[in-house]
């Protein structure tokens, strides 16, 4: 382990995890964007013409806050039909957990690397 540490292999691993966290982070924002704008600009036309569902203005007036929430995403035509696909919200959760996991791993590895560096400076024969 000490040879790999001295060659700088351990220094690159936190950066790798930091860069790796960009993949689920990009997927998270793309999925959220897709879900947030799944109803289009005119929800009534999307419901009636594209989806073949009845648009219920009374339901939309009673639940006016649903389409504007950041999470969970909903944009319902009526009480039983949602324009946001069912897979959007679980995918957002999974990608958020994956992004957080990668970032936490990068932080933990950076802290471990700095502690090992300090130990190596104090007494190189301990490693």
C-alpha positions as CSV (number, residue, x, y, z in Angstrom):
1,X,0.0,0.0,0.0
2,X,2.8,2.4,0.8
3,X,4.3,2.1,-2.7
4,X,1.0,3.0,-4.3
5,X,0.6,5.9,-1.9
6,X,4.0,7.3,-2.6
7,X,3.6,7.0,-6.4
8,X,0.5,9.3,-6.2
9,X,-2.1,6.6,-7.0
10,X,-4.1,7.4,-3.9
11,X,-4.3,11.1,-4.8
12,X,-6.1,10.5,-8.0
13,X,-8.9,8.4,-6.5
14,X,-10.8,11.2,-4.8
15,X,-10.7,13.2,-8.1
16,X,-12.0,10.1,-9.9
17,X,-15.0,9.9,-7.5
18,X,-15.6,13.6,-7.9
19,X,-15.7,13.3,-11.6
20,X,-17.8,10.1,-11.4
21,X,-20.4,12.0,-9.4
22,X,-21.0,14.2,-12.5
23,X,-22.6,11.3,-14.4
24,X,-25.5,10.7,-12.0
25,X,-25.7,14.5,-11.4
26,X,-26.2,15.2,-15.1
27,X,-28.8,12.3,-15.3
28,X,-30.6,13.8,-12.2
29,X,-31.0,17.2,-13.8
30,X,-31.9,15.8,-17.2
31,X,-34.6,13.5,-15.6
32,X,-36.0,16.3,-13.5
33,X,-36.1,18.6,-16.5
34,X,-37.9,16.0,-18.5
35,X,-40.4,15.4,-15.7
36,X,-41.0,19.1,-14.9
37,X,-41.8,20.0,-18.5
38,X,-43.7,16.8,-19.5
39,X,-47.0,18.7,-19.7
40,X,-45.9,21.1,-22.3
41,X,-46.8,24.8,-22.3
42,X,-50.6,24.3,-22.6
43,X,-51.6,21.5,-20.3
44,X,-55.2,21.5,-21.5
45,X,-54.2,20.8,-25.1
46,X,-51.6,18.2,-24.0
47,X,-54.2,16.3,-22.0
48,X,-57.0,16.4,-24.6
49,X,-55.3,16.3,-27.9
50,X,-52.1,14.3,-27.3
51,X,-53.0,12.1,-24.4
52,X,-56.8,11.6,-25.0
53,X,-57.6,12.5,-21.4
54,X,-60.3,14.8,-20.1
55,X,-59.0,18.0,-18.6
56,X,-60.6,18.8,-15.2
57,X,-60.3,22.5,-14.4
58,X,-61.9,22.0,-11.0
59,X,-59.3,19.4,-9.9
60,X,-56.5,21.6,-11.3
61,X,-57.8,24.7,-9.3
62,X,-58.1,22.7,-6.1
63,X,-54.5,21.2,-6.5
64,X,-52.8,24.3,-8.0
65,X,-49.6,23.7,-6.1
66,X,-48.9,20.3,-7.5
67,X,-47.4,21.3,-10.9
68,X,-45.1,23.9,-9.3
69,X,-43.4,21.7,-6.7
70,X,-39.8,20.7,-7.2
71,X,-40.4,17.2,-5.9
72,X,-42.3,14.9,-6.3
73,X,-43.2,15.9,-9.8
74,X,-46.9,15.8,-10.8
75,X,-48.8,17.5,-13.6
76,X,-52.3,15.9,-13.6
77,X,-55.0,16.3,-16.2
78,X,-57.6,15.0,-13.7
79,X,-57.6,13.0,-10.5
80,X,-56.6,9.7,-12.2
81,X,-54.1,10.7,-15.0
82,X,-50.6,12.3,-14.5
83,X,-48.6,13.7,-17.4
84,X,-45.4,13.0,-15.6
85,X,-44.3,9.4,-16.3
86,X,-44.3,7.0,-13.4
87,X,-40.6,6.3,-13.6
88,X,-39.5,10.0,-13.2
89,X,-39.7,10.4,-9.4
90,X,-38.0,7.1,-8.5
91,X,-35.2,7.8,-11.0
92,X,-34.7,11.2,-9.4
93,X,-34.3,9.6,-6.0
94,X,-31.9,6.9,-7.2
95,X,-29.7,9.4,-9.1
96,X,-29.7,11.8,-6.1
97,X,-28.5,9.0,-3.8
98,X,-25.8,7.9,-6.3
99,X,-24.6,11.5,-6.6
100,X,-24.4,11.9,-2.9
101,X,-22.7,8.6,-2.5
102,X,-20.0,9.5,-5.0
103,X,-19.5,12.9,-3.3
104,X,-19.3,11.4,0.2
105,X,-16.8,8.8,-1.1
106,X,-14.6,11.6,-2.6
107,X,-14.7,13.6,0.7
108,X,-13.9,10.5,2.8
109,X,-11.0,9.5,0.5
110,X,-9.6,13.1,0.6
111,X,-9.7,13.1,4.4
112,X,-8.0,9.7,4.5
113,X,-5.4,10.8,2.1
114,X,-4.6,14.0,4.1
115,X,-4.3,11.9,7.3
116,X,-2.0,9.4,5.6
117,X,0.1,12.3,4.2
118,X,0.5,13.8,7.7
119,X,1.5,10.4,9.2
120,X,4.0,9.9,6.4
121,X,5.6,13.3,7.0
122,X,5.9,12.6,10.8
123,X,7.3,9.1,10.5
124,X,7.7,7.4,7.1
125,X,8.7,4.0,8.6
126,X,5.2,3.5,10.2
127,X,3.7,2.9,6.8
